[in-house]
Amino acid sequence: MAKVLVLYKTPKSAEAFDKHYADVHIPLAKKIPGLKAYDISRGAVAAPGGSSSLHLVATLTFDTMDALKAGMGSAEGKAAAADLSNFADGGVDLYFFDNQNA
C-alpha cells in the first residue's frame, strides 16, 4: 500500500478549520481516484514529550505508489490540494510513502 501522510499544524481558528475540513475538504479528498482509505486523527495530537504543534493528522491510502501519484495528479487531487489554502493557515506538511508489514 502507498500512503499520503498529511500533518496539519495548529490553525488560527480550530473551529473554522474543523468546519471547513469536515464540510468541504473531506468530500473533495474522498473523490480522488484510486483512494482506498481515508483516516484522520481524533482528539489532540500528542508527541512523546506531551503536546505538539499539530492539530490533525490524515492518512490517505492507495493500492500502489503509481495509483497514489495518478490520484494526486488528477483534477480531483489538484482540487483537494488547492483547497488547503482555504483553511490550513497554520501550515501543512505532506509525505508520500510505500509501506510494508514488518
C-alpha positions as CSV (number, residue, x, y, z in Angstrom):
1,M,0.0,0.0,0.0
2,A,1.1,3.6,-0.7
3,K,0.1,6.4,1.6
4,V,-0.1,10.1,1.9
5,L,0.6,11.4,5.4
6,V,-0.8,14.9,6.0
7,L,0.2,16.8,9.1
8,Y,-1.9,19.9,9.7
9,K,-0.3,22.4,12.1
10,T,-2.4,24.4,14.6
11,P,-4.6,26.9,12.7
12,K,-5.5,30.4,13.8
13,S,-9.1,29.2,14.4
14,A,-9.6,25.5,15.2
15,E,-13.3,25.9,14.9
16,A,-13.1,27.4,11.4
17,F,-10.5,24.8,10.4
18,D,-12.7,21.9,11.6
19,K,-15.8,23.2,9.9
20,H,-14.2,23.7,6.6
21,Y,-12.3,20.4,6.8
22,A,-15.5,18.4,7.6
23,D,-17.8,20.2,5.2
24,V,-15.6,20.9,2.2
25,H,-12.2,19.3,2.3
26,I,-13.1,15.7,3.2
27,P,-15.7,15.5,0.5
28,L,-13.2,16.8,-2.0
29,A,-10.5,14.4,-0.9
30,K,-12.8,11.4,-1.0
31,K,-13.3,12.0,-4.7
32,I,-9.6,11.4,-5.5
33,P,-9.4,8.4,-7.9
34,G,-7.8,5.3,-6.5
35,L,-8.3,6.3,-2.9
36,K,-8.9,3.2,-0.8
37,A,-9.0,4.6,2.7
38,Y,-9.1,8.0,4.4
39,D,-8.3,8.2,8.1
40,I,-8.0,11.2,10.4
41,S,-6.8,11.7,13.9
42,R,-9.3,12.1,16.7
43,G,-8.6,14.4,19.6
44,A,-5.3,16.1,20.4
45,V,-2.2,15.0,18.5
46,A,0.5,14.4,21.2
47,A,4.2,14.0,20.9
48,P,6.3,11.7,23.3
49,G,7.1,14.8,25.4
50,G,3.5,16.0,25.6
51,S,1.6,18.4,23.4
52,S,2.6,19.1,19.7
53,S,2.1,21.8,17.2
54,L,-0.2,19.6,15.2
55,H,-4.0,20.0,15.0
56,L,-4.9,17.0,12.9
57,V,-3.2,14.1,11.0
58,A,-4.7,12.5,7.9
59,T,-3.7,9.3,6.1
60,L,-4.8,8.6,2.6
61,T,-4.2,5.0,1.3
62,F,-3.8,3.8,-2.3
63,D,-3.0,0.4,-3.7
64,T,0.3,1.4,-5.2
65,M,2.6,4.4,-5.5
66,D,1.6,4.7,-9.1
67,A,-2.1,4.9,-8.1
68,L,-1.2,7.5,-5.4
69,K,0.7,9.6,-8.0
70,A,-2.1,9.3,-10.5
71,G,-4.8,10.2,-7.9
72,M,-2.9,13.2,-6.6
73,G,-2.2,14.4,-10.1
74,S,-5.8,14.1,-11.2
75,A,-8.2,17.0,-11.4
76,E,-9.8,15.8,-8.1
77,G,-6.4,15.5,-6.4
78,K,-5.4,19.0,-7.6
79,A,-8.7,20.4,-6.3
80,A,-8.1,18.9,-2.9
81,A,-4.6,20.3,-2.8
82,A,-5.8,23.8,-4.0
83,D,-8.3,23.8,-1.1
84,L,-5.6,23.7,1.5
85,S,-5.0,27.4,1.2
86,N,-8.7,27.9,2.2
87,F,-8.3,26.5,5.7
88,A,-4.8,25.3,6.6
89,D,-3.4,28.7,7.7
90,G,-1.2,27.1,10.4
91,G,0.7,25.2,7.7
92,V,0.6,21.7,6.4
93,D,3.3,19.0,5.6
94,L,2.6,16.2,3.1
95,Y,4.6,13.0,2.8
96,F,4.2,10.2,0.2
97,F,5.5,6.7,1.1
98,D,5.1,3.0,0.3
99,N,4.6,0.8,3.4
100,Q,5.2,-2.8,4.2
101,N,4.3,-5.1,7.1
102,A,7.2,-5.5,9.4
